[in-house]
Amino acid sequence: MKMPQDQIERIAALGYTEPEARFLYVVATHSGYFTMRHFNAFTEVSRGKRSMAFAQKLLKHAHATVRDYLGTGSVFHLFSRLVYGPIDKDNVRNRRRHSFDYIRTRLVQMDFLLENPGHDFLETESDKVNLFCESLAVPKDVLPAKVYEGGSGSHTTVGYFVDKFSRLPYRVSRLWSPSGTSIPAREAYGVLSRISRPIKDSFAT
């Protein structure tokens, strides 16, 4: 996964070690929610003093909250502007409070990310649109989109990939036919959506 070093250093300046800062960057960018199991897997440590100290640090600085959910255990929500602001992600949806169903999808996404650490993920809407429209020649009008109505006298805006799942660009080359021409646009979108969304449907604390 790509992690801008300058942004990692900004998070570390809040009182975190570099491994902790790198983990928080992943959470802020791709999920907003995590469990200590995710932290232990990312930092390759066992449960113990290190993970406990990290959790206490998050809560002490009011950078995250924690809630216990039946069947899932303790789930942390990284919400503080002090973490998101320095990495230019102050307005992402991950900061907001969400339903349990939404939280569950974010935890599954963390599983998926941690199981694929060697791949770079498309973080932003523009990255995803460029992948499909420029690299795959997929017409923009077939991309998943949501129209947002503006106020009185203002224009409507269109948002793409509003589910905010991270996409993997590394399999793009497999979506071309032997003749060198691209596969049908809708099929390209369907294939990439399936391989790039988290497919694991369970998680543990």
SERO-4910 file (N, C-alpha, C, O; in steps of 0.05 Angstrom, whole numbers):
BEGIN
 pado doro    nc1    nc2    nc3   cac1   cac2   cac3    cc1    cc2    cc3    oc1    oc2    oc3
  Met    A     17    -24      0      0      0      0     17     25      0     38     26     14
  Lys    A      9     44    -16     24     70    -16     16     86      8     -7     90     14
  Met    A     37     97     22     32    114     45     52    137     44     75    134     48
  Pro    A     42    161     38     60    184     36     74    189     63     62    192     84
  Gln    A    101    189     61    116    191     86    111    217    101    111    217    126
  Asp    A    106    238     87    101    264    101     75    263    117     73    275    138
  Gln    A     56    248    107     31    246    121     33    227    145     21    231    166
  Ile    A     50    206    142     55    188    165     69    204    187     62    200    210
  Glu    A     87    221    180    101    237    200     83    257    214     86    263    238
  Arg    A     62    267    200     43    285    212     27    271    233     21    282    254
  Ile    A     19    246    227      4    230    247     22    223    271     13    225    294
  Ala    A     47    215    265     65    209    286     70    232    305     75    229    329
  Ala    A     69    256    294     73    280    310     52    284    332     55    300    350
  Leu    A     30    269    329      8    271    349     14    253    373     -2    252    392
  Gly    A     37    239    372     45    223    395     45    193    390     45    177    408
  Tyr    A     46    185    364     45    157    357     72    148    346     87    164    334
  Thr    A     78    122    349    102    111    337     97    109    306     74    112    297
  Glu    A    118    104    291    114    103    262     95     79    254     78     83    237
  Pro    A     99     55    266     80     34    259     51     41    266     32     35    251
  Glu    A     47     54    289     20     63    296      9     84    277    -14     83    269
  Ala    A     27    102    268     18    123    250     11    111    223     -8    120    210
  Arg    A     26     91    214     20     79    188     -6     64    189    -22     65    171
  Phe    A    -12     51    211    -37     37    215    -60     58    215    -80     53    202
  Leu    A    -57     80    229    -78    100    230    -83    112    202   -105    120    196
  Tyr    A    -62    114    186    -65    125    159    -83    106    143   -101    115    128
  Val    A    -79     80    145    -95     60    131   -124     62    140   -143     62    124
  Val    A   -128     64    167   -155     65    177   -169     90    168   -192     89    158
  Ala    A   -156    113    170   -168    138    162   -175    139    132   -195    150    124
  Thr    A   -158    127    116   -161    127     87   -182    108     77   -197    114     58
  His    A   -183     84     88   -199     63     77   -223     53     94   -240     39     83
  Ser    A   -224     61    119   -244     48    135   -257     66    156   -282     70    155
  Gly    A   -241     76    174   -252     92    196   -257     75    221   -258     85    243
  Tyr    A   -260     48    217   -266     30    239   -245      7    239   -235     -1    218
  Phe    A   -240     -3    263   -221    -25    265   -223    -39    292   -236    -28    311
  Thr    A   -211    -62    295   -209    -76    320   -180    -79    327   -162    -73    310
  Met    A   -174    -86    351   -146    -91    359   -134   -114    344   -110   -114    340
  Arg    A   -151   -132    335   -140   -154    318   -127   -142    293   -107   -152    284
  His    A   -140   -122    281   -129   -109    257   -102    -96    263    -83    -99    248
  Phe    A   -101    -82    286    -76    -69    293    -54    -89    298    -32    -85    288
  Asn    A    -60   -111    312    -40   -131    317    -30   -144    291     -6   -149    288
  Ala    A    -48   -149    272    -41   -161    247    -23   -142    230     -4   -150    218
  Phe    A    -30   -116    230    -15    -97    215     13    -93    226     32    -92    211
  Thr    A     15    -91    252     41    -86    265     56   -112    271     79   -111    281
  Glu    A     43   -134    266     56   -161    271     64   -164    300     86   -172    306
  Val    A     46   -158    318     51   -161    347     29   -178    358      7   -180    347
  Ser    A     34   -190    381     14   -206    395     -2   -188    413      7   -166    419
  Arg    A    -24   -198    422    -40   -182    441    -24   -178    466    -10   -197    476
  Gly    A    -25   -154    477     -9   -149    501     -6   -119    507    -24   -103    500
  Lys    A     16   -112    519     20    -85    528     21    -65    505     11    -43    507
  Arg    A     32    -73    482     35    -54    460      8    -46    449      3    -22    444
  Ser    A    -10    -66    444    -36    -59    434    -53    -45    455    -69    -27    448
  Met    A    -49    -52    480    -64    -38    501    -55     -9    503    -72      9    507
  Ala    A    -29     -4    501    -19     23    502    -29     40    479    -36     64    482
  Phe    A    -31     28    455    -41     41    432    -71     49    436    -78     72    430
  Ala    A    -86     31    446   -115     36    451   -118     58    471   -135     76    468
  Gln    A   -103     57    493   -105     78    513    -97    105    502   -109    126    510
  Lys    A    -77    106    485    -68    131    473    -90    143    456    -95    167    457
  Leu    A   -103    127    440   -125    137    423   -147    149    439   -157    170    433
  Leu    A   -155    135    460   -177    145    477   -169    169    494   -185    187    497
  Lys    A   -145    169    504   -135    192    520   -135    217    504   -143    238    514
  His    A   -126    216    479   -124    240    462   -151    246    448   -153    265    433
  Ala    A   -171    229    453   -198    233    441   -196    232    411   -210    247    397
  His    A   -179    215    400   -177    211    371   -196    190    362   -202    188    338
  Ala    A   -206    173    380   -223    151    373   -242    145    396   -237    152    419
  Thr    A   -264    132    389   -282    121    409   -282     91    407   -273     80    387
  Val    A   -293     77    427   -294     48    426   -322     39    436   -332     50    456
  Arg    A   -333     20    423   -359      9    431   -358    -21    428   -345    -32    411
  Asp    A   -372    -35    446   -374    -64    445   -400    -72    430   -422    -62    436
  Tyr    A   -397    -89    410   -420    -98    394   -423   -128    399   -403   -143    398
  Leu    A   -447   -137    403   -453   -165    408   -443   -182    384   -450   -177    361
  Gly    A   -426   -200    390   -415   -218    370   -390   -208    356   -378   -223    341
  Thr    A   -383   -183    361   -359   -172    347   -338   -162    367   -315   -159    359
  Gly    A   -346   -156    391   -327   -146    411   -323   -116    408   -341   -102    399
  Ser    A   -300   -107    416   -294    -78    417   -286    -68    389   -267    -78    377
  Val    A   -300    -48    380   -295    -35    354   -288     -6    359   -303      9    372
  Phe    A   -266      2    348   -256     30    350   -265     46    326   -265     36    303
  His    A   -272     71    331   -279     89    309   -260    113    310   -260    128    329
  Leu    A   -243    115    290   -224    137    287   -239    161    276   -248    160    252
  Phe    A   -243    182    291   -261    204    282   -248    231    284   -259    250    271
  Ser    A   -227    235    298   -217    262    304   -206    277    280   -191    266    264
  Arg    A   -213    302    278   -202    319    257   -172    323    260   -158    329    240
  Leu    A   -162    319    284   -134    322    289   -118    301    274    -94    305    268
  Val    A   -130    278    268   -117    257    253   -123    261    223   -104    259    207
  Tyr    A   -148    265    216   -155    267    188   -145    293    175   -137    293    151
  Gly    A   -146    315    189   -138    341    178   -110    341    167   -106    349    144
  Pro    A    -90    333    182    -62    334    173    -56    317    148    -36    321    135
  Ile    A    -74    298    142    -69    281    119    -90    287     97    -94    271     78
  Asp    A   -102    311     99   -120    321     78   -144    303     73   -153    300     51
  Lys    A   -154    292     95   -178    275     93   -199    283    113   -214    267    123
  Asp    A   -201    309    118   -219    319    138   -248    316    131   -265    315    149
  Asn    A   -254    314    106   -282    312     97   -291    285     88   -313    282     77
  Val    A   -276    264     93   -284    238     85   -306    227    103   -308    235    127
  Arg    A   -322    209     93   -344    198    108   -335    181    132   -351    176    150
  Asn    A   -311    172    131   -301    154    152   -303    166    180   -304    152    200
  Arg    A   -302    193    181   -303    206    207   -330    205    220   -332    207    245
  Arg    A   -351    201    205   -378    203    215   -387    177    229   -375    156    225
  Arg    A   -407    180    246   -418    156    258   -437    142    238   -450    155    222
  His    A   -437    116    240   -452    100    221   -468     78    234   -464     72    258
  Ser    A   -485     65    219   -500     42    228   -482     18    231   -460     18    221
  Phe    A   -491     -2    246   -475    -26    250   -470    -40    223   -448    -50    219
  Asp    A   -489    -40    205   -485    -54    180   -463    -40    164   -446    -54    152
  Tyr    A   -462    -14    165   -440      1    152   -413     -6    165   -393    -11    152
  Ile    A   -413     -5    192   -389    -11    207   -378    -39    200   -354    -43    196
  Arg    A   -397    -58    197   -389    -85    191   -375    -86    164   -355   -101    161
  Thr    A   -384    -72    144   -371    -72    118   -343    -60    120   -325    -69    106
  Arg    A   -340    -40    137   -314    -28    139   -294    -46    153   -270    -47    147
  Leu    A   -303    -62    172   -286    -81    185   -278   -103    166   -255   -112    166
  Val    A   -296   -112    149   -290   -132    129   -270   -120    109   -251   -134    100
  Gln    A   -273    -94    103   -254    -82     85   -226    -81     97   -206    -85     83
  Met    A   -224    -76    123   -198    -77    136   -186   -105    134   -162   -108    130
  Asp    A   -202   -126    137   -192   -153    133   -180   -156    106   -158   -167    102
  Phe    A   -195   -147     86   -186   -149     58   -160   -134     53   -142   -144     40
  Leu    A   -158   -110     63   -134    -94     60   -110   -107     73    -88   -109     61
  Leu    A   -113   -118     97    -91   -130    111    -83   -157     99    -60   -165    103
  Glu    A   -101   -169     84    -94   -194     71    -80   -189     44    -70   -208     32
  Asn    A    -80   -164     35    -68   -157     10    -49   -133     13    -52   -113      0
  Pro    A    -30   -135     32    -13   -112     38      7   -104     15     17    -81     15
  Gly    A     11   -122     -3     31   -116    -24     19   -101    -48     34    -96    -67
  His    A     -7    -95    -47    -20    -82    -70    -26    -53    -63    -31    -46    -40
  Asp    A    -26    -37    -84    -33     -9    -81    -63     -6    -86    -73    -19   -105
  Phe    A    -77      9    -70   -106     12    -73   -112     40    -83    -99     60    -76
  Leu    A   -133     42    -99   -143     68   -108   -159     81    -86   -179     70    -77
  Glu    A   -150    104    -77   -161    116    -53   -184    135    -60   -204    136    -46
  Thr    A   -181    151    -81   -199    173    -86   -218    167   -109   -214    149   -125
  Glu    A   -240    182   -110   -259    180   -131   -246    184   -159   -252    170   -178
  Ser    A   -229    205   -160   -217    211   -186   -198    188   -195   -196    183   -219
  Asp    A   -184    175   -176   -167    153   -183   -184    130   -196   -176    118   -216
  Lys    A   -207    125   -184   -224    103   -193   -236    109   -220   -237     92   -238
  Val    A   -245    134   -223   -257    142   -249   -236    141   -271   -242    132   -293
  Asn    A   -212    150   -265   -191    150   -285   -184    121   -294   -179    116   -317
  Leu    A   -184    103   -274   -178     75   -280   -198     64   -301   -190     52   -321
  Phe    A   -223     67   -295   -244     56   -313   -246     71   -339   -247     59   -360
  Cys    A   -246     97   -338   -251    113   -362   -227    116   -380   -229    115   -405
  Glu    A   -203    118   -368   -179    122   -385   -165     96   -391   -158     90   -414
  Ser    A   -161     80   -370   -146     55   -374   -163     33   -387   -153     17   -403
  Leu    A   -189     32   -380   -207     11   -390   -226     20   -411   -241      4   -423
  Ala    A   -227     46   -417   -245     58   -437   -274     52   -431   -290     47   -449
  Val    A   -281     52   -405   -308     48   -397   -323     75   -398   -314     94   -386
  Pro    A   -345     76   -411   -360    102   -412   -368    110   -384   -376     94   -367
  Lys    A   -366    136   -379   -371    146   -352   -400    141   -343   -406    139   -319
  Asp    A   -418    140   -363   -446    138   -356   -454    110   -346   -477    107   -337
  Val    A   -436     91   -347   -443     64   -336   -430     59   -309   -434     39   -297
  Leu    A   -414     79   -300   -402     76   -273   -423     79   -251   -443     94   -256
  Pro    A   -420     67   -228   -439     71   -206   -438     99   -197   -417    110   -190
  Ala    A   -461    112   -196   -461    141   -190   -485    149   -174   -505    134   -173
  Lys    A   -483    171   -161   -506    182   -145   -507    212   -151   -487    226   -150
  Val    A   -531    221   -157   -535    250   -163   -543    264   -137   -562    256   -123
  Tyr    A   -529    286   -131   -535    302   -108   -548    328   -116   -537    343   -132
  Glu    A   -572    332   -106   -587    357   -113   -576    380    -97   -573    378    -73
  Gly    A   -570    402   -111   -561    426    -98   -584    442    -87   -608    436    -91
  Gly    A   -578    463    -72   -599    480    -61   -611    497    -83   -605    494   -107
  Ser    A   -629    515    -76   -642    532    -95   -622    548   -111   -605    562   -100
  Gly    A   -624    546   -137   -607    561   -155   -580    549   -160   -564    560   -175
  Ser    A   -574    526   -147   -547    513   -151   -550    489   -168   -572    479   -173
  His    A   -527    480   -178   -527    457   -197   -526    430   -182   -517    429   -159
  Thr    A   -535    410   -195   -532    383   -184   -503    373   -189   -490    382   -207
  Thr    A   -494    355   -172   -468    344   -175   -471    313   -175   -490    302   -164
  Val    A   -452    300   -188   -452    271   -190   -428    260   -176   -405    268   -181
  Gly    A   -433    241   -158   -411    227   -144   -409    199   -155   -429    185   -160
  Tyr    A   -384    189   -158   -380    162   -168   -367    145   -147   -352    154   -130
  Phe    A   -374    119   -148   -364    100   -128   -369    109   -100   -351    109    -83
  Val    A   -394    116    -94   -400    127    -68   -400    107    -46   -402    114    -23
  Asp    A   -397     81    -53   -395     60    -32   -368     63    -18   -365     53      5
  Lys    A   -349     77    -30   -323     82    -18   -305     58    -14   -286     59      1
  Phe    A   -312     35    -27   -294     13    -25   -269     18    -41   -270     31    -62
  Ser    A   -247      9    -30   -221     13    -44   -220     -6    -68   -228    -29    -66
  Arg    A   -209      3    -90   -206    -14   -114   -177    -21   -119   -159     -6   -113
  Leu    A   -173    -46   -129   -147    -55   -136   -142    -52   -166   -157    -63   -182
  Pro    A   -122    -36   -174   -116    -33   -202    -98    -54   -214    -94    -54   -238
  Tyr    A    -87    -72   -198    -65    -89   -207    -74   -110   -227    -57   -123   -240
  Arg    A   -100   -116   -229   -109   -136   -248   -121   -125   -274   -133   -139   -289
  Val    A   -116    -99   -278   -127    -87   -302   -119   -101   -327   -135   -104   -346
  Ser    A    -93   -110   -329    -83   -122   -353    -98   -148   -360    -98   -156   -383
  Arg    A   -111   -160   -341   -126   -185   -346   -153   -180   -359   -167   -199   -366
  Leu    A   -161   -155   -361   -187   -149   -372   -186   -143   -402   -206   -132   -413
  Trp    A   -164   -149   -415   -162   -144   -444   -163   -170   -459   -152   -190   -450
  Ser    A   -175   -170   -483   -178   -194   -499   -151   -199   -513   -134   -181   -514
  Pro    A   -147   -224   -522   -122   -230   -536   -116   -213   -560    -93   -209   -568
  Ser    A   -137   -202   -572   -133   -185   -596   -124   -157   -589   -117   -141   -607
  Gly    A   -123   -151   -563   -114   -125   -555   -136   -105   -551   -131    -82   -542
  Thr    A   -161   -113   -557   -183    -94   -553   -195    -98   -525   -193   -120   -514
  Ser    A   -207    -78   -515   -219    -80   -488   -244    -96   -488   -258    -97   -509
  Ile    A   -250   -109   -466   -275   -124   -464   -298   -104   -461   -292    -80   -455
  Pro    A   -323   -112   -464   -345    -93   -462   -345    -78   -437   -338    -88   -416
  Ala    A   -353    -52   -439   -351    -34   -416   -365    -44   -391   -354    -44   -369
  Arg    A   -390    -53   -394   -405    -62   -371   -392    -87   -358   -392    -90   -334
  Glu    A   -381   -105   -375   -368   -128   -365   -343   -121   -350   -336   -132   -329
  Ala    A   -328   -101   -361   -304    -92   -347   -310    -81   -320   -296    -87   -301
  Tyr    A   -331    -65   -318   -339    -54   -292   -347    -76   -273   -339    -76   -250
  Gly    A   -363    -96   -283   -372   -117   -266   -349   -134   -255   -348   -141   -232
  Val    A   -330   -141   -273   -307   -157   -264   -290   -142   -244   -284   -153   -223
  Leu    A   -283   -117   -250   -267   -102   -231   -280    -97   -204   -267    -98   -184
  Ser    A   -306    -93   -205   -321    -89   -180   -320   -114   -163   -316   -112   -138
  Arg    A   -323   -137   -176   -323   -162   -160   -296   -168   -148   -294   -176   -125
  Ile    A   -275   -163   -163   -248   -170   -152   -238   -149   -134   -219   -154   -119
  Ser    A   -249   -125   -134   -238   -104   -118   -253    -99    -92   -244    -84    -75
  Arg    A   -277   -110    -89   -292   -106    -65   -285   -128    -45   -278   -151    -53
  Pro    A   -285   -122    -19   -280   -143      0   -299   -166     -3   -324   -162     -5
  Ile    A   -289   -190     -4   -306   -213     -9   -309   -231     16   -325   -249     17
  Lys    A   -293   -225     36   -295   -241     60   -319   -232     76   -323   -207     79
  Asp    A   -335   -250     85   -361   -243     97   -362   -249    127   -383   -253    139
  Ser    A   -339   -250    140   -338   -254    169   -314   -241    180   -294   -237    166
  Phe    A   -315   -235    206   -292   -223    219   -293   -230    249   -314   -237    259
  Ala    A   -270   -228    262   -269   -234    290   -255   -211    304   -241   -196    291
  Thr    A   -257   -209    330   -243   -188    345   -215   -197    351   -200   -182    364
***
